[in-house]
Amino acid sequence: MSLESGRKILSEKRAGMGESPARKRLEKLFDQGTFLELDGLAAKEVVTGFGSVDGAPAYAFAQDSTVNGGAIGRAQAEKIAKVYDLAIKTGAPVVGVYDSHGAYLKEGADMMAALGDLVMKASRLSGVVPQISLIAGVCGGSAALMASMADLVVKSDKGELFLTAHEEAEKAAGVVHVEAENEEDAIASVRSLINLLPINNLSIAPVADAAEAAGSEGLESVVDAGSMVELLNGFGDNVTAGLARVAGNAAVVADIHGQLDADSSVKLARMVRMADAFSLPVVTLVDCEGFDTVREAAKVAHTYAEATTPKVTVITGAAVGAAYMALAGKAAGADVVFAWPQAVVSAMKPEAAVEVLWNDKLAQMKDPLKERAQLVQEYKDTEATPFDAAEAGYIENVIEPAETRANVVAALDMLAGKRVATLPRKHSNMPL
């Protein structure tokens, strides 16, 4: 073949490639001019390649539903597998863009074996490099299994994620971390998440210039303005959590407001485990009187105790019993604990403590309804104050709410060099 003939064929193939929506999605994901395609002429149902996201290297694959419905089979799976192999070798994040109407069912066992290999590779990379799934179109069956194994899942307004059940069931199950308004917003969210994570577990997350606090209440009083990406919104409503920056440094932040039920406990544990995998500090605001079940309490306590990443807790309201031990107890792993003046630190709920410890006073009451409430408040003011815990060395300082950000920033700076030696083991046996 002559050079001229080769150039003509190449030009024709490139002209067809340029129309691929999958390729256009990857070009938008990566910094302008940095996307380089891999295996461009093979298995066109999926586009793979690498590039930079805000200067950080990353790999990606995108299914193309305009080519055979984006069907995935052995050839397509092997093409994606190369991306994972390169990520393993180089330690860079992997983004998967899902838009496929199914699999090549005629391939049968070959197709399932190839997909099983992808599941294995994704599992091997878990906790080593960040993995993010972007659900841009239909993502069902085995593809949904693969997508849900990522650290973070972002879904556009046209995305559909399901295994066998209706899509709403997956949303309720806490699979999707970010619900985007449209595809552009979804891609922007993925870029923001990559910017808040290290490229691998041996690197540090990108540092930005410090900004003013986002607001004056809750997490907004701690995180930098415009930096927070809330995760799992609408799932586990008693916990607000996400990735954000605190004085320019990336962190996982969580605000606990109320008793922790099953969903809230799963949400919190997932956030802390992700933070620990990539050595991101955890900042927790606690106003919690306990857990719905001992199983959830054990799960959260195990997660916080096992995490070796820096952990700073601020008791903003109640920290009672198991909630205190799991979330705010220095003995269970919190490195630095602050409390607001109105915080309640108690071994049990004040209402129960009054019944047990002050039953003699209860017996003397003439107006039980009115006096019981007064007695509970008296217990909070005399026996469950943060000042007693601070005097015993269990809390660093009792601080004004307005001083929260400054104290958290100082604590995180001090803990930046934290190192913990752990006992040799294959892995812990987390109470799931």
PEWO-V129713 format. One record per helix or strand. SS is the DSSP state (H for helix, E for strand). FROM is the first residue (numbers start at 1). LEN is the number of residues. Records with the same first field share a line. If there is no record, write none. Layout:
SS->FROM-LEN, FROM-LEN
This chain:
H->3-15, 21-9, 68-3, 74-17, 105-3, 109-17, 142-7, 167-6, 183-13, 218-4, 262-16, 294-13, 322-7, 330-3, 350-8, 359-5, 368-16, 386-6, 401-15
E->36-3, 46-8, 56-8, 72-1, 93-6, 103-1, 131-5, 138-3, 152-4, 160-3, 178-2, 213-1, 224-1, 229-3, 239-8, 249-9, 260-1, 281-8, 291-1, 311-10, 336-5, 344-3, 385-1, 397-3
